[in-house]
Amino acid sequence: MKEDLISIGKMAALNRVSIPTLRLYDEKGLLKPRYTDEKTGYRYYDINQNARLEMIVYMKELGMSLSQISQVLRKEDISLIEELLSQKNEQIHRQMRQLKAQHDAVERAISSIERYRKSPSRGTFSLEYIDRRFAWGIPCSCNFYQDDVHSYERVLRELRLKLEEEKFPQIHSYNIGTSILRENFRKGRFIADRIFIFTSTRDQGDPSGLQTVESGMYACVYLDNYDDEVHFARLLQKHCQEMEYHVAGDYICEVMTGFNVFDNDPRRMFLRLQVPVTFQK
């Protein structure tokens, strides 16, 4: 009988799979050899079994697990293949969305660090065009401008818990912004309005409350200490008055990146204070 069969080694070589793989398929019941020598334990295959092995390899390349392949081969139902592949297709799309979100976050982090390296010295004012952004957040539960940094940390924690509920990737929670309503900023009243994340796309499924931060010219100033925000925000307000800029929207404090990876000081942040402005013509 063995004269009409091929050895496991030749079967593996013909199909570019390993001998341990064929042994595993035997153990799992996916591809049983036509004959096994009782004395030596050597496995022998019929050349016609190549078609079944090719089907197994193909389904593996589609991302199906061995248990799923076993189920398909056992039931011999092509509709089951379609159902399993549809589930796999959704899983792949979900992974692609997650990778896209991670990719966007990595690019934003690189951009933020590069901006820090090339930013003007602390306290220098700039006028910048900032492209449209998307923001998702919650109202501030307390006015952390009247308290210490611990109040800010509590509000930030509330935002991160809400992000978990909305199924946002947590990597977004490192690109944080806070805002003050335009009228309050213009009058010098520091009342925290919202805390939010910036996200560059709507790939998160367009959750309720996702807001657009319009593109435009922004008066900006950079600093590297949380405790100095109010002082520099007042300077930014004065600068807008001196330059006769018209404040056209809410004030935003954007955390470009954090430096607490280097020490334990929670106040070490690279911040961009910004307010949209228009000009008299």
C-alpha positions, 0 to 999 in steps of 0.5 A: 500500500505504501508504494502508492503513497508519499512520505510526510517529508515529501508531502510537506515539501510539495506544499511548502509546509513544515512536518510539525504542521502536518503532525498538528493537522493530524492531531487536530483531525484536519488532515489524517494521513492515509496510512501510518506505519504501526512499527515506525509511526511514519505517516504517509499521504495520498497525493490527492490529499493536496487539495484538502491541505491547500484548502486548509492553508487558504483558510488559515491565510484568510485568518481563520483559526484551526478550530474554525477550519475544523468546524467547516471541514466537519460540517462541509457547509460553504455558508459556514465559511461565509459566516466565519469570513464575515465575522473575520472581516469585521474584526479586521476592519475593527483592527484597522480602525484601531491602528488608524487611531494609533497612527494618528496619535503617534503622528500628533505626538511626533508633531508636538515634540517637533513643535516643542523643539522648534518653538520660540522661547517661553512667553513669545507671542505668535500668530499661527494658522491652525487647521480644523480639528475635532474635539470631544469632551465634557463640561468641567465639574469644577473651576480648577483655576481657583484651586490647585493642580489636583482639581485639574487632575480630578477633572482629567480623570473624569474625562478619561472615565467618560472616554472609556464609556464612549469606547475611545482609544485611551491613546487620545487622552494624552492630547488634552485641551481645556477652554474658557468661553470667549466672553469670560476670557475677554473680561479676564474671568478665568472660569473653566468651561470644558475639558476635551481631547483633540482627534483629527478624524471622525473615525471614532464612529461620530459619537454624540458631542463631537465638536468642530474647532474651526480652522483660522488664525490663532494668537498663541503663546507657549509655556512649560509650566502648568502653574503659569497658565493664568499669568500667560493667558492674561498676557495673551489677552493684553497682547490681543488688545495691543495688536487690535485683534478681535477675539473670535472664539473660545480660549483654549489651553492645549497640552502639546506634550508632558514632561513628567516622564523625566520627573515626578512634577505634574506641572511640567507640561508643554502648553500652547495657549491660543485664541482665534482672532480676526482683523479689521480691514 
